[in-house]
Amino acid sequence: MQDDVCAKYGRIAAWFDSERGRGLMEREYLEAALARLPPRGSVLDLGCGSGEPLAGYFIRKGFSVTGVDGSVEMIELCRRRFPAMDWLAADMRGLALGRKFDAVLAWDSFFHLSKDEQRAMFPVFGAHLGRGGQLLFTSGPAEGETSGRMQGDEFHYSSLSPEEYRELLDEQGFELLLHRLEDPACGGHTVWLALKARD
């Protein structure tokens, strides 16, 4: 399924980039993470899309960003926009970069994975964060599956239950800092922010 999703995003990359809002409705959550990050720290953005607005937010704050996306077309947009950063056309599933970051983002990306693939991502998150690092991601509000259309293509979305996300975070040594269901001030996003409290 992930390969199909990446191909679809590749086809609509220019349209998606032009339509992606830059108003930073996510600001509250980005600032909550920023408050605990070391100056000029490092951020891993999984499913970075075209690099705006989330990666761009951290870059403009002086952070080093490594972006990963399965769409080569999206990564090319990132490279043109922010050539000094590291951009990787790669699958987030089973990612092993061999380094730790101060924050990992999986905003509006992780939910394209199947339920089992989402479960398998938590060790990936944990492996890329040192103690004190933060994980910021979005999910569905409850266990289930749904779909939507963009530019004529159908996109599928999955979610585990909030209880299972909490269990997966705990298994990887995370302490939950914030969880908000369907925040109306953030486009209805369900948001998680967690701190890597133990190895």
Secondary structure as a PSIPRED ss2 file (coil, helix, strand):
# PSIPRED VFORMAT (PSIPRED V4.0)

   1 M C   1.000  0.000  0.000
   2 Q H   0.000  1.000  0.000
   3 D H   0.000  1.000  0.000
   4 D H   0.000  1.000  0.000
   5 V H   0.000  1.000  0.000
   6 C H   0.000  1.000  0.000
   7 A H   0.000  1.000  0.000
   8 K H   0.000  1.000  0.000
   9 Y H   0.000  1.000  0.000
  10 G H   0.000  1.000  0.000
  11 R H   0.000  1.000  0.000
  12 I C   1.000  0.000  0.000
  13 A H   0.000  1.000  0.000
  14 A H   0.000  1.000  0.000
  15 W H   0.000  1.000  0.000
  16 F H   0.000  1.000  0.000
  17 D H   0.000  1.000  0.000
  18 S H   0.000  1.000  0.000
  19 E H   0.000  1.000  0.000
  20 R C   1.000  0.000  0.000
  21 G C   1.000  0.000  0.000
  22 R C   1.000  0.000  0.000
  23 G C   1.000  0.000  0.000
  24 L C   1.000  0.000  0.000
  25 M C   1.000  0.000  0.000
  26 E C   1.000  0.000  0.000
  27 R H   0.000  1.000  0.000
  28 E H   0.000  1.000  0.000
  29 Y H   0.000  1.000  0.000
  30 L H   0.000  1.000  0.000
  31 E H   0.000  1.000  0.000
  32 A H   0.000  1.000  0.000
  33 A H   0.000  1.000  0.000
  34 L H   0.000  1.000  0.000
  35 A C   1.000  0.000  0.000
  36 R C   1.000  0.000  0.000
  37 L C   1.000  0.000  0.000
  38 P C   1.000  0.000  0.000
  39 P C   1.000  0.000  0.000
  40 R C   1.000  0.000  0.000
  41 G C   1.000  0.000  0.000
  42 S E   0.000  0.000  1.000
  43 V E   0.000  0.000  1.000
  44 L E   0.000  0.000  1.000
  45 D E   0.000  0.000  1.000
  46 L E   0.000  0.000  1.000
  47 G C   1.000  0.000  0.000
  48 C C   1.000  0.000  0.000
  49 G C   1.000  0.000  0.000
  50 S C   1.000  0.000  0.000
  51 G C   1.000  0.000  0.000
  52 E C   1.000  0.000  0.000
  53 P C   1.000  0.000  0.000
  54 L H   0.000  1.000  0.000
  55 A H   0.000  1.000  0.000
  56 G H   0.000  1.000  0.000
  57 Y H   0.000  1.000  0.000
  58 F H   0.000  1.000  0.000
  59 I H   0.000  1.000  0.000
  60 R H   0.000  1.000  0.000
  61 K C   1.000  0.000  0.000
  62 G C   1.000  0.000  0.000
  63 F C   1.000  0.000  0.000
  64 S E   0.000  0.000  1.000
  65 V E   0.000  0.000  1.000
  66 T E   0.000  0.000  1.000
  67 G E   0.000  0.000  1.000
  68 V E   0.000  0.000  1.000
  69 D E   0.000  0.000  1.000
  70 G C   1.000  0.000  0.000
  71 S C   1.000  0.000  0.000
  72 V H   0.000  1.000  0.000
  73 E H   0.000  1.000  0.000
  74 M H   0.000  1.000  0.000
  75 I H   0.000  1.000  0.000
  76 E H   0.000  1.000  0.000
  77 L H   0.000  1.000  0.000
  78 C H   0.000  1.000  0.000
  79 R H   0.000  1.000  0.000
  80 R H   0.000  1.000  0.000
  81 R H   0.000  1.000  0.000
  82 F C   1.000  0.000  0.000
  83 P C   1.000  0.000  0.000
  84 A C   1.000  0.000  0.000
  85 M C   1.000  0.000  0.000
  86 D E   0.000  0.000  1.000
  87 W E   0.000  0.000  1.000
  88 L E   0.000  0.000  1.000
  89 A E   0.000  0.000  1.000
  90 A C   1.000  0.000  0.000
  91 D C   1.000  0.000  0.000
  92 M C   1.000  0.000  0.000
  93 R C   1.000  0.000  0.000
  94 G C   1.000  0.000  0.000
  95 L C   1.000  0.000  0.000
  96 A C   1.000  0.000  0.000
  97 L C   1.000  0.000  0.000
  98 G C   1.000  0.000  0.000
  99 R C   1.000  0.000  0.000
 100 K C   1.000  0.000  0.000
 101 F E   0.000  0.000  1.000
 102 D E   0.000  0.000  1.000
 103 A E   0.000  0.000  1.000
 104 V E   0.000  0.000  1.000
 105 L E   0.000  0.000  1.000
 106 A E   0.000  0.000  1.000
 107 W C   1.000  0.000  0.000
 108 D C   1.000  0.000  0.000
 109 S C   1.000  0.000  0.000
 110 F H   0.000  1.000  0.000
 111 F H   0.000  1.000  0.000
 112 H H   0.000  1.000  0.000
 113 L C   1.000  0.000  0.000
 114 S C   1.000  0.000  0.000
 115 K H   0.000  1.000  0.000
 116 D H   0.000  1.000  0.000
 117 E H   0.000  1.000  0.000
 118 Q H   0.000  1.000  0.000
 119 R H   0.000  1.000  0.000
 120 A H   0.000  1.000  0.000
 121 M H   0.000  1.000  0.000
 122 F H   0.000  1.000  0.000
 123 P H   0.000  1.000  0.000
 124 V H   0.000  1.000  0.000
 125 F H   0.000  1.000  0.000
 126 G H   0.000  1.000  0.000
 127 A H   0.000  1.000  0.000
 128 H C   1.000  0.000  0.000
 129 L E   0.000  0.000  1.000
 130 G E   0.000  0.000  1.000
 131 R E   0.000  0.000  1.000
 132 G E   0.000  0.000  1.000
 133 G E   0.000  0.000  1.000
 134 Q E   0.000  0.000  1.000
 135 L E   0.000  0.000  1.000
 136 L E   0.000  0.000  1.000
 137 F E   0.000  0.000  1.000
 138 T E   0.000  0.000  1.000
 139 S E   0.000  0.000  1.000
 140 G C   1.000  0.000  0.000
 141 P C   1.000  0.000  0.000
 142 A C   1.000  0.000  0.000
 143 E C   1.000  0.000  0.000
 144 G E   0.000  0.000  1.000
 145 E E   0.000  0.000  1.000
 146 T E   0.000  0.000  1.000
 147 S E   0.000  0.000  1.000
 148 G E   0.000  0.000  1.000
 149 R E   0.000  0.000  1.000
 150 M E   0.000  0.000  1.000
 151 Q C   1.000  0.000  0.000
 152 G C   1.000  0.000  0.000
 153 D E   0.000  0.000  1.000
 154 E E   0.000  0.000  1.000
 155 F E   0.000  0.000  1.000
 156 H E   0.000  0.000  1.000
 157 Y E   0.000  0.000  1.000
 158 S E   0.000  0.000  1.000
 159 S E   0.000  0.000  1.000
 160 L C   1.000  0.000  0.000
 161 S C   1.000  0.000  0.000
 162 P H   0.000  1.000  0.000
 163 E H   0.000  1.000  0.000
 164 E H   0.000  1.000  0.000
 165 Y H   0.000  1.000  0.000
 166 R H   0.000  1.000  0.000
 167 E H   0.000  1.000  0.000
 168 L H   0.000  1.000  0.000
 169 L H   0.000  1.000  0.000
 170 D H   0.000  1.000  0.000
 171 E H   0.000  1.000  0.000
 172 Q C   1.000  0.000  0.000
 173 G C   1.000  0.000  0.000
 174 F E   0.000  0.000  1.000
 175 E E   0.000  0.000  1.000
 176 L E   0.000  0.000  1.000
 177 L E   0.000  0.000  1.000
 178 L E   0.000  0.000  1.000
 179 H E   0.000  0.000  1.000
 180 R E   0.000  0.000  1.000
 181 L E   0.000  0.000  1.000
 182 E E   0.000  0.000  1.000
 183 D E   0.000  0.000  1.000
 184 P H   0.000  1.000  0.000
 185 A H   0.000  1.000  0.000
 186 C H   0.000  1.000  0.000
 187 G C   1.000  0.000  0.000
 188 G C   1.000  0.000  0.000
 189 H E   0.000  0.000  1.000
 190 T E   0.000  0.000  1.000
 191 V E   0.000  0.000  1.000
 192 W E   0.000  0.000  1.000
 193 L E   0.000  0.000  1.000
 194 A E   0.000  0.000  1.000
 195 L E   0.000  0.000  1.000
 196 K E   0.000  0.000  1.000
 197 A C   1.000  0.000  0.000
 198 R C   1.000  0.000  0.000
 199 D C   1.000  0.000  0.000
